């Protein structure tokens, strides 16, 4: 899965936006999560993807993003039951 697909899944399964996304881009990252700019047709805005817990060290960012991916996989598996 590429970066764009992962961002779309975070928005769908963590934030809860079900509408098709035309364009998505990570904008800002901090210790609590990151912002993504989402465009759907002529509508666009910024959404927040929160980390499970604050990230206090730079190397922990990757672990936090992996945790989000695992959370998405769990949610997807539950919905498929």
N, CA, C and O atoms as a CHARMM CRD file, in Angstrom:
* protein
*
  324
    1    1 UNK  N      0.85600  -1.18200   0.00000 PROA 1      0.00000
    2    1 UNK  CA     0.00000   0.00000   0.00000 PROA 1      0.00000
    3    1 UNK  C      0.89500   1.23600   0.00000 PROA 1      0.00000
    4    1 UNK  O      1.90000   1.28000   0.71000 PROA 1      0.00000
    5    2 UNK  N      0.53200   2.23000  -0.79000 PROA 2      0.00000
    6    2 UNK  CA     1.36200   3.42500  -0.80600 PROA 2      0.00000
    7    2 UNK  C      0.85700   4.44300   0.21500 PROA 2      0.00000
    8    2 UNK  O     -0.17400   4.25400   0.86000 PROA 2      0.00000
    9    3 UNK  N      1.61400   5.51800   0.33400 PROA 3      0.00000
   10    3 UNK  CA     1.35700   6.55500   1.33200 PROA 3      0.00000
   11    3 UNK  C     -0.04700   7.15200   1.19500 PROA 3      0.00000
   12    3 UNK  O     -0.74600   7.32600   2.19400 PROA 3      0.00000
   13    4 UNK  N     -0.45900   7.46400  -0.02500 PROA 4      0.00000
   14    4 UNK  CA    -1.76800   8.07400  -0.26900 PROA 4      0.00000
   15    4 UNK  C     -2.89200   7.12100   0.14400 PROA 4      0.00000
   16    4 UNK  O     -3.86700   7.54000   0.76900 PROA 4      0.00000
   17    5 UNK  N     -2.75500   5.85200  -0.20300 PROA 5      0.00000
   18    5 UNK  CA    -3.77800   4.86900   0.18000 PROA 5      0.00000
   19    5 UNK  C     -3.87600   4.75100   1.69700 PROA 5      0.00000
   20    5 UNK  O     -4.97200   4.65200   2.24900 PROA 5      0.00000
   21    6 UNK  N     -2.73300   4.76200   2.36600 PROA 6      0.00000
   22    6 UNK  CA    -2.73000   4.68400   3.83200 PROA 6      0.00000
   23    6 UNK  C     -3.43400   5.90100   4.43400 PROA 6      0.00000
   24    6 UNK  O     -4.24100   5.75600   5.35200 PROA 6      0.00000
   25    7 UNK  N     -3.13600   7.09700   3.92300 PROA 7      0.00000
   26    7 UNK  CA    -3.79400   8.30000   4.43300 PROA 7      0.00000
   27    7 UNK  C     -5.30400   8.22200   4.23700 PROA 7      0.00000
   28    7 UNK  O     -6.06900   8.59300   5.12700 PROA 7      0.00000
   29    8 UNK  N     -5.73200   7.74100   3.07100 PROA 8      0.00000
   30    8 UNK  CA    -7.17100   7.60500   2.81100 PROA 8      0.00000
   31    8 UNK  C     -7.81100   6.63500   3.80600 PROA 8      0.00000
   32    8 UNK  O     -8.92200   6.87500   4.28000 PROA 8      0.00000
   33    9 UNK  N     -7.12500   5.56000   4.11700 PROA 9      0.00000
   34    9 UNK  CA    -7.67600   4.59500   5.08200 PROA 9      0.00000
   35    9 UNK  C     -7.73100   5.18700   6.48600 PROA 9      0.00000
   36    9 UNK  O     -8.68500   4.91900   7.21700 PROA 9      0.00000
   37   10 UNK  N     -6.74100   5.98400   6.88700 PROA 10     0.00000
   38   10 UNK  CA    -6.79700   6.64000   8.19700 PROA 10     0.00000
   39   10 UNK  C     -8.02800   7.53700   8.27800 PROA 10     0.00000
   40   10 UNK  O     -8.74000   7.53600   9.28200 PROA 10     0.00000
   41   11 UNK  N     -8.27300   8.30500   7.21200 PROA 11     0.00000
   42   11 UNK  CA    -9.42800   9.20100   7.19700 PROA 11     0.00000
   43   11 UNK  C    -10.72400   8.39600   7.22800 PROA 11     0.00000
   44   11 UNK  O    -11.66900   8.76900   7.92300 PROA 11     0.00000
   45   12 UNK  N    -10.77300   7.31200   6.49000 PROA 12     0.00000
   46   12 UNK  CA   -11.98400   6.50000   6.43900 PROA 12     0.00000
   47   12 UNK  C    -12.24500   5.76800   7.75600 PROA 12     0.00000
   48   12 UNK  O    -13.33800   5.86400   8.31400 PROA 12     0.00000
   49   13 UNK  N    -11.25700   5.04800   8.24700 PROA 13     0.00000
   50   13 UNK  CA   -11.48700   4.15700   9.38600 PROA 13     0.00000
   51   13 UNK  C    -11.23600   4.78100  10.75000 PROA 13     0.00000
   52   13 UNK  O    -11.80300   4.32400  11.74300 PROA 13     0.00000
   53   14 UNK  N    -10.41600   5.79900  10.82500 PROA 14     0.00000
   54   14 UNK  CA   -10.14800   6.42600  12.12600 PROA 14     0.00000
   55   14 UNK  C    -11.00000   7.67200  12.32200 PROA 14     0.00000
   56   14 UNK  O    -11.57300   7.87700  13.39200 PROA 14     0.00000
   57   15 UNK  N    -11.08400   8.51100  11.28000 PROA 15     0.00000
   58   15 UNK  CA   -11.89100   9.72900  11.38100 PROA 15     0.00000
   59   15 UNK  C    -13.36000   9.43800  11.08300 PROA 15     0.00000
   60   15 UNK  O    -14.25000  10.04400  11.68100 PROA 15     0.00000
   61   16 UNK  N    -13.61400   8.49900  10.14600 PROA 16     0.00000
   62   16 UNK  CA   -14.98200   8.12200   9.84800 PROA 16     0.00000
   63   16 UNK  C    -15.57000   8.77200   8.60400 PROA 16     0.00000
   64   16 UNK  O    -16.79000   8.78500   8.44100 PROA 16     0.00000
   65   17 UNK  N    -14.73700   9.31000   7.72600 PROA 17     0.00000
   66   17 UNK  CA   -15.21700   9.91500   6.48800 PROA 17     0.00000
   67   17 UNK  C    -15.37700   8.81200   5.44800 PROA 17     0.00000
   68   17 UNK  O    -14.39500   8.17900   5.05900 PROA 17     0.00000
   69   18 UNK  N    -16.58600   8.58200   5.00300 PROA 18     0.00000
   70   18 UNK  CA   -16.87500   7.50200   4.06000 PROA 18     0.00000
   71   18 UNK  C    -16.87300   7.95800   2.59900 PROA 18     0.00000
   72   18 UNK  O    -16.73200   7.13400   1.69500 PROA 18     0.00000
   73   19 UNK  N    -17.02800   9.25700   2.36100 PROA 19     0.00000
   74   19 UNK  CA   -17.10300   9.77900   0.99300 PROA 19     0.00000
   75   19 UNK  C    -15.79600   9.53600   0.24400 PROA 19     0.00000
   76   19 UNK  O    -14.72400   9.54200   0.84900 PROA 19     0.00000
   77   20 UNK  N    -15.88000   9.32300  -1.06900 PROA 20     0.00000
   78   20 UNK  CA   -14.66400   9.14600  -1.87500 PROA 20     0.00000
   79   20 UNK  C    -13.76600  10.38400  -1.79100 PROA 20     0.00000
   80   20 UNK  O    -14.25200  11.51500  -1.79400 PROA 20     0.00000
   81   21 UNK  N    -12.47300  10.15900  -1.71500 PROA 21     0.00000
   82   21 UNK  CA   -11.49200  11.23900  -1.60300 PROA 21     0.00000
   83   21 UNK  C    -10.74900  11.35000  -2.93000 PROA 21     0.00000
   84   21 UNK  O    -10.19800  10.36800  -3.42600 PROA 21     0.00000
   85   22 UNK  N    -10.73900  12.55400  -3.49900 PROA 22     0.00000
   86   22 UNK  CA   -10.05100  12.78600  -4.76200 PROA 22     0.00000
   87   22 UNK  C     -8.55900  13.02900  -4.55800 PROA 22     0.00000
   88   22 UNK  O     -7.73200  12.56000  -5.34000 PROA 22     0.00000
   89   23 UNK  N     -8.22300  13.76600  -3.49800 PROA 23     0.00000
   90   23 UNK  CA    -6.83100  14.10500  -3.24400 PROA 23     0.00000
   91   23 UNK  C     -6.61100  14.21000  -1.74400 PROA 23     0.00000
   92   23 UNK  O     -7.46900  14.71300  -1.01700 PROA 23     0.00000
   93   24 UNK  N     -5.45500  13.73300  -1.28100 PROA 24     0.00000
   94   24 UNK  CA    -5.13400  13.80600   0.14000 PROA 24     0.00000
   95   24 UNK  C     -3.64300  14.02500   0.29000 PROA 24     0.00000
   96   24 UNK  O     -2.84200  13.48300  -0.47200 PROA 24     0.00000
   97   25 UNK  N     -3.27400  14.83100   1.29000 PROA 25     0.00000
   98   25 UNK  CA    -1.87000  15.17200   1.49000 PROA 25     0.00000
   99   25 UNK  C     -1.61600  15.44600   2.97000 PROA 25     0.00000
  100   25 UNK  O     -2.37300  16.17800   3.60700 PROA 25     0.00000
  101   26 UNK  N     -0.55200  14.85900   3.51800 PROA 26     0.00000
  102   26 UNK  CA    -0.17000  15.13700   4.89600 PROA 26     0.00000
  103   26 UNK  C      0.38600  16.55900   4.94600 PROA 26     0.00000
  104   26 UNK  O      1.22400  16.93200   4.12500 PROA 26     0.00000
  105   27 UNK  N     -0.08700  17.35300   5.91800 PROA 27     0.00000
  106   27 UNK  CA     0.32000  18.75300   5.99300 PROA 27     0.00000
  107   27 UNK  C      1.22600  19.05900   7.17900 PROA 27     0.00000
  108   27 UNK  O      2.22600  19.75800   7.01800 PROA 27     0.00000
  109   28 UNK  N      0.90400  18.56100   8.35200 PROA 28     0.00000
  110   28 UNK  CA     1.62700  18.94200   9.55900 PROA 28     0.00000
  111   28 UNK  C      1.61400  17.77600  10.52500 PROA 28     0.00000
  112   28 UNK  O      0.60400  17.08600  10.65900 PROA 28     0.00000
  113   29 UNK  N      2.71500  17.55700  11.19000 PROA 29     0.00000
  114   29 UNK  CA     2.83700  16.47000  12.14800 PROA 29     0.00000
  115   29 UNK  C      3.34900  17.04000  13.46200 PROA 29     0.00000
  116   29 UNK  O      4.26300  17.86400  13.46900 PROA 29     0.00000
  117   30 UNK  N      2.76800  16.60700  14.56900 PROA 30     0.00000
  118   30 UNK  CA     3.26700  16.99400  15.88300 PROA 30     0.00000
  119   30 UNK  C      3.17800  15.78500  16.80900 PROA 30     0.00000
  120   30 UNK  O      2.87200  14.68300  16.35600 PROA 30     0.00000
  121   31 UNK  N      3.43400  15.97400  18.07200 PROA 31     0.00000
  122   31 UNK  CA     3.49600  14.84000  18.99800 PROA 31     0.00000
  123   31 UNK  C      2.15000  14.15800  19.22500 PROA 31     0.00000
  124   31 UNK  O      2.10900  13.03600  19.73000 PROA 31     0.00000
  125   32 UNK  N      1.05200  14.81400  18.86400 PROA 32     0.00000
  126   32 UNK  CA    -0.27300  14.24800  19.10000 PROA 32     0.00000
  127   32 UNK  C     -0.90500  13.60700  17.86300 PROA 32     0.00000
  128   32 UNK  O     -1.90600  12.89900  17.97300 PROA 32     0.00000
  129   33 UNK  N     -0.31500  13.85600  16.67500 PROA 33     0.00000
  130   33 UNK  CA    -0.87600  13.30200  15.45000 PROA 33     0.00000
  131   33 UNK  C     -0.47800  14.14000  14.25300 PROA 33     0.00000
  132   33 UNK  O      0.54500  14.82400  14.27300 PROA 33     0.00000
  133   34 UNK  N     -1.29800  14.08200  13.20500 PROA 34     0.00000
  134   34 UNK  CA    -0.98700  14.86900  12.02500 PROA 34     0.00000
  135   34 UNK  C     -2.25800  15.33600  11.33100 PROA 34     0.00000
  136   34 UNK  O     -3.33400  14.76200  11.49300 PROA 34     0.00000
  137   35 UNK  N     -2.09100  16.40700  10.54600 PROA 35     0.00000
  138   35 UNK  CA    -3.18400  16.98200   9.77400 PROA 35     0.00000
  139   35 UNK  C     -3.04700  16.54300   8.32400 PROA 35     0.00000
  140   35 UNK  O     -1.93800  16.43100   7.80100 PROA 35     0.00000
  141   36 UNK  N     -4.17700  16.29500   7.68200 PROA 36     0.00000
  142   36 UNK  CA    -4.19900  15.98000   6.25700 PROA 36     0.00000
  143   36 UNK  C     -5.17700  16.91600   5.56600 PROA 36     0.00000
  144   36 UNK  O     -6.26100  17.19400   6.07800 PROA 36     0.00000
  145   37 UNK  N     -4.77500  17.40100   4.39000 PROA 37     0.00000
  146   37 UNK  CA    -5.68700  18.17700   3.54800 PROA 37     0.00000
  147   37 UNK  C     -6.40000  17.18900   2.64700 PROA 37     0.00000
  148   37 UNK  O     -5.76900  16.39900   1.94400 PROA 37     0.00000
  149   38 UNK  N     -7.72300  17.24400   2.67500 PROA 38     0.00000
  150   38 UNK  CA    -8.55300  16.31100   1.92000 PROA 38     0.00000
  151   38 UNK  C     -9.39700  17.10100   0.93100 PROA 38     0.00000
  152   38 UNK  O    -10.02200  18.10100   1.28300 PROA 38     0.00000
  153   39 UNK  N     -9.40100  16.62800  -0.32300 PROA 39     0.00000
  154   39 UNK  CA   -10.24300  17.25500  -1.34500 PROA 39     0.00000
  155   39 UNK  C    -11.21800  16.20700  -1.86900 PROA 39     0.00000
  156   39 UNK  O    -10.84300  15.08200  -2.19900 PROA 39     0.00000
  157   40 UNK  N    -12.49300  16.61900  -1.93300 PROA 40     0.00000
  158   40 UNK  CA   -13.56700  15.78900  -2.50200 PROA 40     0.00000
  159   40 UNK  C    -14.35200  16.68400  -3.43400 PROA 40     0.00000
  160   40 UNK  O    -15.13600  17.52500  -2.99400 PROA 40     0.00000
  161   41 UNK  N    -14.13600  16.50000  -4.72400 PROA 41     0.00000
  162   41 UNK  CA   -14.77800  17.39000  -5.68700 PROA 41     0.00000
  163   41 UNK  C    -14.28100  18.80500  -5.48600 PROA 41     0.00000
  164   41 UNK  O    -13.07200  19.03700  -5.44900 PROA 41     0.00000
  165   42 UNK  N    -15.19400  19.75700  -5.35700 PROA 42     0.00000
  166   42 UNK  CA   -14.80000  21.15500  -5.14000 PROA 42     0.00000
  167   42 UNK  C    -14.66600  21.48200  -3.65600 PROA 42     0.00000
  168   42 UNK  O    -14.33000  22.61300  -3.30300 PROA 42     0.00000
  169   43 UNK  N    -14.92100  20.52000  -2.79100 PROA 43     0.00000
  170   43 UNK  CA   -14.85300  20.71100  -1.34900 PROA 43     0.00000
  171   43 UNK  C    -13.49300  20.24200  -0.83500 PROA 43     0.00000
  172   43 UNK  O    -13.01700  19.17300  -1.21600 PROA 43     0.00000
  173   44 UNK  N    -12.86900  21.04300   0.03300 PROA 44     0.00000
  174   44 UNK  CA   -11.61300  20.61400   0.64200 PROA 44     0.00000
  175   44 UNK  C    -11.52400  21.14700   2.05600 PROA 44     0.00000
  176   44 UNK  O    -12.19300  22.11500   2.41800 PROA 44     0.00000
  177   45 UNK  N    -10.69400  20.50600   2.84000 PROA 45     0.00000
  178   45 UNK  CA   -10.49700  20.92600   4.21800 PROA 45     0.00000
  179   45 UNK  C     -9.39400  20.11900   4.86200 PROA 45     0.00000
  180   45 UNK  O     -8.81600  19.22600   4.24200 PROA 45     0.00000
  181   46 UNK  N     -9.10700  20.43800   6.10400 PROA 46     0.00000
  182   46 UNK  CA    -8.05100  19.76500   6.84900 PROA 46     0.00000
  183   46 UNK  C     -8.68400  18.91900   7.94800 PROA 46     0.00000
  184   46 UNK  O     -9.54600  19.38600   8.69200 PROA 46     0.00000
  185   47 UNK  N     -8.24400  17.67900   8.03700 PROA 47     0.00000
  186   47 UNK  CA    -8.71000  16.76100   9.07500 PROA 47     0.00000
  187   47 UNK  C     -7.52900  16.34500   9.94600 PROA 47     0.00000
  188   47 UNK  O     -6.38300  16.36800   9.50000 PROA 47     0.00000
  189   48 UNK  N     -7.81100  15.96800  11.17600 PROA 48     0.00000
  190   48 UNK  CA    -6.78700  15.56700  12.13600 PROA 48     0.00000
  191   48 UNK  C     -6.80100  14.05500  12.30700 PROA 48     0.00000
  192   48 UNK  O     -7.86000  13.45800  12.50400 PROA 48     0.00000
  193   49 UNK  N     -5.62100  13.43200  12.23000 PROA 49     0.00000
  194   49 UNK  CA    -5.45300  12.01000  12.51900 PROA 49     0.00000
  195   49 UNK  C     -4.67100  11.92200  13.82900 PROA 49     0.00000
  196   49 UNK  O     -3.47400  12.21100  13.84600 PROA 49     0.00000
  197   50 UNK  N     -5.31500  11.53500  14.91300 PROA 50     0.00000
  198   50 UNK  CA    -4.61400  11.49900  16.20400 PROA 50     0.00000
  199   50 UNK  C     -3.81900  10.21000  16.39500 PROA 50     0.00000
  200   50 UNK  O     -4.23400   9.14100  15.95000 PROA 50     0.00000
  201   51 UNK  N     -2.67100  10.32500  17.06400 PROA 51     0.00000
  202   51 UNK  CA    -1.91700   9.15000  17.47200 PROA 51     0.00000
  203   51 UNK  C     -2.60500   8.53400  18.69300 PROA 51     0.00000
  204   51 UNK  O     -3.36000   9.20600  19.39500 PROA 51     0.00000
  205   52 UNK  N     -2.33900   7.26600  18.93500 PROA 52     0.00000
  206   52 UNK  CA    -2.90400   6.57300  20.10500 PROA 52     0.00000
  207   52 UNK  C     -2.39200   7.19900  21.40400 PROA 52     0.00000
  208   52 UNK  O     -3.11600   7.28200  22.39500 PROA 52     0.00000
  209   53 UNK  N     -1.13600   7.63600  21.37900 PROA 53     0.00000
  210   53 UNK  CA    -0.53500   8.30600  22.53200 PROA 53     0.00000
  211   53 UNK  C      0.48000   9.31500  22.01100 PROA 53     0.00000
  212   53 UNK  O      0.95900   9.18100  20.88500 PROA 53     0.00000
  213   54 UNK  N      0.81800  10.33600  22.82300 PROA 54     0.00000
  214   54 UNK  CA     1.77700  11.33700  22.35200 PROA 54     0.00000
  215   54 UNK  C      3.12600  10.70800  21.99000 PROA 54     0.00000
  216   54 UNK  O      3.58600   9.76100  22.62800 PROA 54     0.00000
  217   55 UNK  N      3.73400  11.25800  20.96000 PROA 55     0.00000
  218   55 UNK  CA     5.05200  10.81100  20.50300 PROA 55     0.00000
  219   55 UNK  C      6.07200  11.81300  21.03900 PROA 55     0.00000
  220   55 UNK  O      6.06500  12.98500  20.66300 PROA 55     0.00000
  221   56 UNK  N      6.94500  11.33700  21.91700 PROA 56     0.00000
  222   56 UNK  CA     7.87400  12.24200  22.57400 PROA 56     0.00000
  223   56 UNK  C      9.28000  12.19900  21.98800 PROA 56     0.00000
  224   56 UNK  O     10.10700  13.05400  22.30500 PROA 56     0.00000
  225   57 UNK  N      9.56000  11.21600  21.13700 PROA 57     0.00000
  226   57 UNK  CA    10.86700  11.12300  20.50100 PROA 57     0.00000
  227   57 UNK  C     10.67500  10.94900  19.00200 PROA 57     0.00000
  228   57 UNK  O      9.71200  10.32300  18.56000 PROA 57     0.00000
  229   58 UNK  N     11.59700  11.50500  18.22400 PROA 58     0.00000
  230   58 UNK  CA    11.49100  11.46000  16.76800 PROA 58     0.00000
  231   58 UNK  C     11.36700  10.03200  16.24200 PROA 58     0.00000
  232   58 UNK  O     10.57700   9.77100  15.33500 PROA 58     0.00000
  233   59 UNK  N     12.14100   9.11000  16.80700 PROA 59     0.00000
  234   59 UNK  CA    12.12300   7.72300  16.32500 PROA 59     0.00000
  235   59 UNK  C     10.79100   7.03200  16.60500 PROA 59     0.00000
  236   59 UNK  O     10.47800   6.01600  15.98400 PROA 59     0.00000
  237   60 UNK  N     10.01600   7.56700  17.52200 PROA 60     0.00000
  238   60 UNK  CA     8.73100   6.96300  17.86300 PROA 60     0.00000
  239   60 UNK  C      7.62700   7.31200  16.86100 PROA 60     0.00000
  240   60 UNK  O      6.54800   6.72200  16.90600 PROA 60     0.00000
  241   61 UNK  N      7.88400   8.26200  15.96000 PROA 61     0.00000
  242   61 UNK  CA     6.87800   8.64100  14.96000 PROA 61     0.00000
  243   61 UNK  C      6.51800   7.43300  14.10000 PROA 61     0.00000
  244   61 UNK  O      5.33900   7.16500  13.86900 PROA 61     0.00000
  245   62 UNK  N      7.52200   6.70800  13.62900 PROA 62     0.00000
  246   62 UNK  CA     7.26100   5.53400  12.78800 PROA 62     0.00000
  247   62 UNK  C      6.42200   4.51100  13.54200 PROA 62     0.00000
  248   62 UNK  O      5.49200   3.93300  12.98000 PROA 62     0.00000
  249   63 UNK  N      6.74600   4.28500  14.81200 PROA 63     0.00000
  250   63 UNK  CA     5.97900   3.34100  15.62800 PROA 63     0.00000
  251   63 UNK  C      4.52600   3.79300  15.76600 PROA 63     0.00000
  252   63 UNK  O      3.61300   2.96900  15.73100 PROA 63     0.00000
  253   64 UNK  N      4.31300   5.09300  15.92300 PROA 64     0.00000
  254   64 UNK  CA     2.95500   5.62400  16.05800 PROA 64     0.00000
  255   64 UNK  C      2.16400   5.43400  14.75800 PROA 64     0.00000
  256   64 UNK  O      0.97200   5.12900  14.79400 PROA 64     0.00000
  257   65 UNK  N      2.82300   5.61300  13.62500 PROA 65     0.00000
  258   65 UNK  CA     2.15200   5.43000  12.34000 PROA 65     0.00000
  259   65 UNK  C      1.86200   3.95100  12.09500 PROA 65     0.00000
  260   65 UNK  O      0.81200   3.60300  11.55500 PROA 65     0.00000
  261   66 UNK  N      2.78300   3.08900  12.48800 PROA 66     0.00000
  262   66 UNK  CA     2.53200   1.64100  12.38500 PROA 66     0.00000
  263   66 UNK  C      1.34300   1.26500  13.26800 PROA 66     0.00000
  264   66 UNK  O      0.52000   0.44000  12.87200 PROA 66     0.00000
  265   67 UNK  N      1.24500   1.85600  14.44800 PROA 67     0.00000
  266   67 UNK  CA     0.11100   1.58400  15.33600 PROA 67     0.00000
  267   67 UNK  C     -1.20900   2.01400  14.68400 PROA 67     0.00000
  268   67 UNK  O     -2.22300   1.33300  14.83400 PROA 67     0.00000
  269   68 UNK  N     -1.20000   3.13500  13.96500 PROA 68     0.00000
  270   68 UNK  CA    -2.40600   3.55800  13.24800 PROA 68     0.00000
  271   68 UNK  C     -2.78800   2.54300  12.17900 PROA 68     0.00000
  272   68 UNK  O     -3.96300   2.21800  12.00800 PROA 68     0.00000
  273   69 UNK  N     -1.78500   2.04600  11.46300 PROA 69     0.00000
  274   69 UNK  CA    -2.05100   1.04500  10.42000 PROA 69     0.00000
  275   69 UNK  C     -2.63800  -0.22900  11.01500 PROA 69     0.00000
  276   69 UNK  O     -3.54200  -0.83000  10.43500 PROA 69     0.00000
  277   70 UNK  N     -2.12700  -0.63400  12.16100 PROA 70     0.00000
  278   70 UNK  CA    -2.66800  -1.82200  12.83900 PROA 70     0.00000
  279   70 UNK  C     -4.09900  -1.57500  13.30000 PROA 70     0.00000
  280   70 UNK  O     -4.94600  -2.46500  13.22700 PROA 70     0.00000
  281   71 UNK  N     -4.36100  -0.36800  13.77400 PROA 71     0.00000
  282   71 UNK  CA    -5.72000  -0.02600  14.20400 PROA 71     0.00000
  283   71 UNK  C     -6.68400  -0.09500  13.02200 PROA 71     0.00000
  284   71 UNK  O     -7.79100  -0.61900  13.14600 PROA 71     0.00000
  285   72 UNK  N     -6.25900   0.43600  11.87600 PROA 72     0.00000
  286   72 UNK  CA    -7.08000   0.37400  10.67200 PROA 72     0.00000
  287   72 UNK  C     -7.34400  -1.07600  10.28600 PROA 72     0.00000
  288   72 UNK  O     -8.47600  -1.43000   9.95500 PROA 72     0.00000
  289   73 UNK  N     -6.31500  -1.91800  10.32500 PROA 73     0.00000
  290   73 UNK  CA    -6.48000  -3.33100   9.97400 PROA 73     0.00000
  291   73 UNK  C     -7.48000  -4.00800  10.90400 PROA 73     0.00000
  292   73 UNK  O     -8.29400  -4.81400  10.45500 PROA 73     0.00000
  293   74 UNK  N     -7.42700  -3.69300  12.18000 PROA 74     0.00000
  294   74 UNK  CA    -8.37200  -4.25800  13.15400 PROA 74     0.00000
  295   74 UNK  C     -9.80000  -3.80900  12.85500 PROA 74     0.00000
  296   74 UNK  O    -10.72500  -4.62200  12.86200 PROA 74     0.00000
  297   75 UNK  N     -9.97400  -2.52700  12.59400 PROA 75     0.00000
  298   75 UNK  CA   -11.30600  -1.98900  12.29000 PROA 75     0.00000
  299   75 UNK  C    -11.85900  -2.63000  11.01500 PROA 75     0.00000
  300   75 UNK  O    -13.02500  -3.02300  10.96600 PROA 75     0.00000
  301   76 UNK  N    -11.01200  -2.73200   9.98300 PROA 76     0.00000
  302   76 UNK  CA   -11.44500  -3.34900   8.72100 PROA 76     0.00000
  303   76 UNK  C    -11.85600  -4.80100   8.93900 PROA 76     0.00000
  304   76 UNK  O    -12.86400  -5.24700   8.39100 PROA 76     0.00000
  305   77 UNK  N    -11.09600  -5.53300   9.72400 PROA 77     0.00000
  306   77 UNK  CA   -11.41500  -6.94600   9.99100 PROA 77     0.00000
  307   77 UNK  C    -12.74000  -7.06700  10.73800 PROA 77     0.00000
  308   77 UNK  O    -13.52400  -7.97600  10.46300 PROA 77     0.00000
  309   78 UNK  N    -12.99600  -6.16600  11.67500 PROA 78     0.00000
  310   78 UNK  CA   -14.25100  -6.19500  12.41300 PROA 78     0.00000
  311   78 UNK  C    -15.45400  -5.91400  11.50000 PROA 78     0.00000
  312   78 UNK  O    -16.50900  -6.53400  11.63200 PROA 78     0.00000
  313   79 UNK  N    -15.27100  -4.97400  10.57800 PROA 79     0.00000
  314   79 UNK  CA   -16.35900  -4.63500   9.65600 PROA 79     0.00000
  315   79 UNK  C    -16.65200  -5.75600   8.67700 PROA 79     0.00000
  316   79 UNK  O    -17.77600  -5.87200   8.19000 PROA 79     0.00000
  317   80 UNK  N    -15.65100  -6.58700   8.37800 PROA 80     0.00000
  318   80 UNK  CA   -15.82400  -7.67700   7.42000 PROA 80     0.00000
  319   80 UNK  C    -16.48200  -8.89800   8.03600 PROA 80     0.00000
  320   80 UNK  O    -16.88100  -9.81700   7.32000 PROA 80     0.00000
  321   81 UNK  N    -16.59900  -8.91900   9.34300 PROA 81     0.00000
  322   81 UNK  CA   -17.22900 -10.08700  10.01700 PROA 81     0.00000
  323   81 UNK  C    -18.71200 -10.12100   9.76900 PROA 81     0.00000
  324   81 UNK  O    -19.39800 -11.02200  10.25200 PROA 81     0.00000
